Amino acid sequence: MHEKISAALGLTTFLASFLPWLEVSVSVTGLGSLGGSSTNAWGAGFLAWFSVLLLIANGAYSAMHTLISHVPAIDRSLVGMVAGVAALAMILLRWVTFPAGNSVATTSAGFGLYLGLVVALATAAVSYRTFRQSDATLQSLKDRLVPPRP
């Protein structure tokens, strides 16, 4: 089930990447609003588009292993947790580093950014839940990945 949810979250991320992530509106006192513009994740800077790529890659990884081969659940859930937390941190960092507005132009986060935050959080949460259901710990994962010293 985790794989299907992660694949759906990857697809949702892809769609969200084309929605507005950064919005700019221009207004002049006495004249009112003169218009505005927006950009999607692909034009909002490295942190925006790289976080999108992480979440899409995680969804594709989950879908691939659902359709092609069997991989232990702990491995997929750990990849999902890392991708989700990293993407969440990058999106938040991108949000707080948006250009500051001034008396003429104001900047704000668009719907795509909010959706990206929700998807990143959901990816991390679903993966964490799967990790915990597998009765695994980080120590057991380390024991599997790092060979014992002779």
C-alpha positions as CSV (number, residue, x, y, z in Angstrom):
1,M,0.0,0.0,0.0
2,H,2.9,2.4,0.8
3,E,4.2,2.0,-2.7
4,K,0.9,3.0,-4.3
5,I,0.6,6.0,-2.0
6,S,4.2,7.1,-2.7
7,A,3.6,6.7,-6.4
8,A,0.5,8.8,-6.2
9,L,2.3,11.5,-4.2
10,G,5.1,11.6,-6.9
11,L,2.4,12.1,-9.6
12,T,0.8,14.8,-7.4
13,T,4.2,16.5,-7.0
14,F,4.7,16.5,-10.8
15,L,1.3,18.2,-11.3
16,A,1.9,20.7,-8.4
17,S,5.2,21.7,-10.0
18,F,3.3,23.5,-12.8
19,L,1.1,25.5,-10.4
20,P,2.2,28.9,-9.1
21,W,4.9,28.7,-6.5
22,L,5.9,32.3,-6.3
23,E,3.5,35.1,-7.0
24,V,4.3,38.8,-7.4
25,S,1.7,41.6,-7.5
26,V,2.3,45.2,-8.3
27,S,0.2,48.1,-7.0
28,V,0.7,51.8,-6.8
29,T,-1.1,54.0,-4.2
30,G,-3.9,55.9,-5.9
31,L,-3.9,53.7,-9.0
32,G,-4.5,50.3,-7.3
33,S,-3.3,47.0,-8.6
34,L,-1.4,47.1,-11.9
35,G,-1.1,43.4,-12.3
36,G,1.1,40.6,-11.3
37,S,2.9,37.5,-12.3
38,S,3.7,34.0,-11.0
39,T,6.2,31.3,-11.6
40,N,6.0,27.5,-11.1
41,A,8.5,25.3,-9.3
42,W,10.7,25.0,-12.4
43,G,11.3,28.8,-12.4
44,A,11.3,29.4,-8.6
45,G,15.0,28.4,-8.1
46,F,17.1,25.4,-7.4
47,L,15.5,24.5,-4.0
48,A,12.1,24.4,-5.6
49,W,12.8,22.3,-8.6
50,F,15.2,20.0,-6.9
51,S,12.7,19.2,-4.1
52,V,10.2,18.4,-6.8
53,L,12.7,16.1,-8.5
54,L,13.3,14.3,-5.2
55,L,9.6,13.7,-4.6
56,I,9.0,12.6,-8.2
57,A,12.0,10.2,-8.1
58,N,10.7,8.7,-4.8
59,G,7.3,8.1,-6.4
60,A,8.9,6.5,-9.5
61,Y,11.2,4.4,-7.3
62,S,8.2,3.1,-5.4
63,A,6.2,2.5,-8.5
64,M,9.1,0.7,-10.2
65,H,9.5,-1.7,-7.3
66,T,5.8,-2.3,-7.1
67,L,5.7,-3.3,-10.7
68,I,9.1,-4.9,-11.3
69,S,10.7,-6.5,-8.3
70,H,10.4,-7.1,-4.5
71,V,12.6,-5.0,-2.3
72,P,12.4,-5.1,1.5
73,A,9.9,-2.5,2.9
74,I,12.5,-0.9,5.1
75,D,14.6,0.1,2.2
76,R,11.8,1.9,0.4
77,S,10.5,3.5,3.5
78,L,13.9,4.8,4.4
79,V,14.3,6.3,0.9
80,G,10.9,7.9,1.2
81,M,11.6,9.4,4.7
82,V,14.9,10.9,3.5
83,A,13.3,12.2,0.3
84,G,10.3,13.6,2.1
85,V,12.3,15.3,4.9
86,A,14.9,16.7,2.5
87,A,12.2,18.0,0.1
88,L,10.2,19.5,3.0
89,A,13.4,21.3,4.3
90,M,14.2,22.6,0.8
91,I,10.7,23.9,0.1
92,L,10.6,25.7,3.5
93,L,14.0,27.2,2.9
94,R,12.9,28.3,-0.6
95,W,9.8,29.9,0.9
96,V,11.6,31.9,3.5
97,T,14.2,33.1,0.9
98,F,11.6,34.5,-1.5
99,P,12.6,38.1,-2.5
100,A,11.2,40.7,-0.1
101,G,8.5,42.9,-1.3
102,N,8.6,46.7,-1.3
103,S,6.0,49.5,-1.5
104,V,5.2,48.7,-5.1
105,A,5.6,44.9,-5.4
106,T,4.7,42.2,-3.0
107,T,5.7,38.6,-3.2
108,S,3.9,35.6,-1.8
109,A,3.8,31.8,-1.9
110,G,1.5,30.3,-4.5
111,F,-0.8,27.3,-4.2
112,G,1.8,25.0,-5.8
113,L,4.2,25.7,-3.0
114,Y,1.6,24.9,-0.3
115,L,0.7,21.7,-2.2
116,G,4.4,20.8,-2.4
117,L,4.8,21.2,1.3
118,V,1.8,18.9,2.0
119,V,3.1,16.3,-0.4
120,A,6.6,16.4,1.1
121,L,5.1,16.0,4.6
122,A,2.8,13.2,3.5
123,T,5.7,11.4,1.8
124,A,7.8,11.5,5.0
125,A,4.8,10.5,7.2
126,V,3.7,7.6,5.0
127,S,7.3,6.3,4.8
128,Y,7.8,6.7,8.5
129,R,4.7,4.8,9.3
130,T,5.8,2.0,7.0
131,F,9.2,2.0,8.6
132,R,7.7,1.7,12.1
133,Q,5.3,-1.0,11.0
134,S,8.2,-3.1,9.8
135,D,9.4,-3.3,13.4
136,A,12.8,-2.0,12.2
137,T,15.0,0.4,13.9
138,L,17.8,2.6,12.6
139,Q,20.3,0.3,14.5
140,S,19.0,-2.8,12.7
141,L,19.3,-1.0,9.4
142,K,22.9,0.0,10.2
143,D,23.6,-3.6,11.2
144,R,22.4,-4.8,7.8
145,L,24.3,-2.1,5.8
146,V,27.6,-1.9,7.6
147,P,29.6,-5.1,7.8
148,P,30.8,-6.0,11.3
149,R,34.4,-5.3,12.1
150,P,36.7,-8.4,12.2
